[in-house]
Amino acid sequence: AQSVAQPEDQVNVAEGNPLTVKCTYSVSGNPYLFWYVQYPNRGLQFLLKYITGDNLVKGSYGFEAEFNKSQTSFHLKKPSALVSDSALYFCAVRDGLRNDMRFGAGTRLTVKP
Amino acid sequence: AAGVIQSPRHLIKEKRETATLKCYPIPRHDTVYWYQQGPGQDPQFLISFYEKMQSDKGSIPDRFSAQQFSDYHSELNMSSLELGDSALYFCASSLRLPGATGELFFGEGSRLTVL
């Protein structure tokens, strides 16, 4: 079975500070990991994914994520947060055995000016 | 670039009524997914189709059915609506890459309100 966990319901950071949104995963096969962002009443927008290769993945809007196999984690990071980054962030996983994608519970990021 | 198109964007129904949601995937995408997102919840996978055949099934109630048509658009039919069916329904599409490594592209969602 494939699943992801986002241990923090909410993350608050000040504008200009680095941000981290945490995600851990559990899969029976190879982990294919994704981050999505959702603004109010909008669809999910793809940010980045890890399939294979470098553990540090760069994505849209200056976001990056680090894949750590030993810790089964895929934390989302950004060196300098913007107020406009405030949104709901979802970590997701596919294990290559099923054709669906499973999402974590989501983390609400609030960046204060 | 063309995105996933969902209609209607908003729908209000009474209990026990029927609703149909439509989804038009990104051109050349061969897989369509339906997700349900309740208030403050993460998206829950309902069902997916690959090349017009049902591919995987998630937590879709028996009162719901879906299909994908020859032009690749998909419809989600919901009958005997209950208050708990009020949610945002997302359609997503993707290319079926080897190992299911592709990202899903989501529509803006259809908000169903059951009164």
Interface residues (C-beta under 8 A of the other chain):
Chain A: N30 Y32 F34 Y36 N41 R42 G43 L44 Q45 F46 K49 I51 F90 R94 D95 G96 L97 R98 N99 D100 M101 R102 F103 G104 A105 G106
Chain B: V4 T31 Y33 Q41 D42 P43 F45 S48 Y50 S55 D56 G58 L88 F90 A92 R96 G99 A100 T101 E103 L104 F105 F106 G107 E108 G109 R111
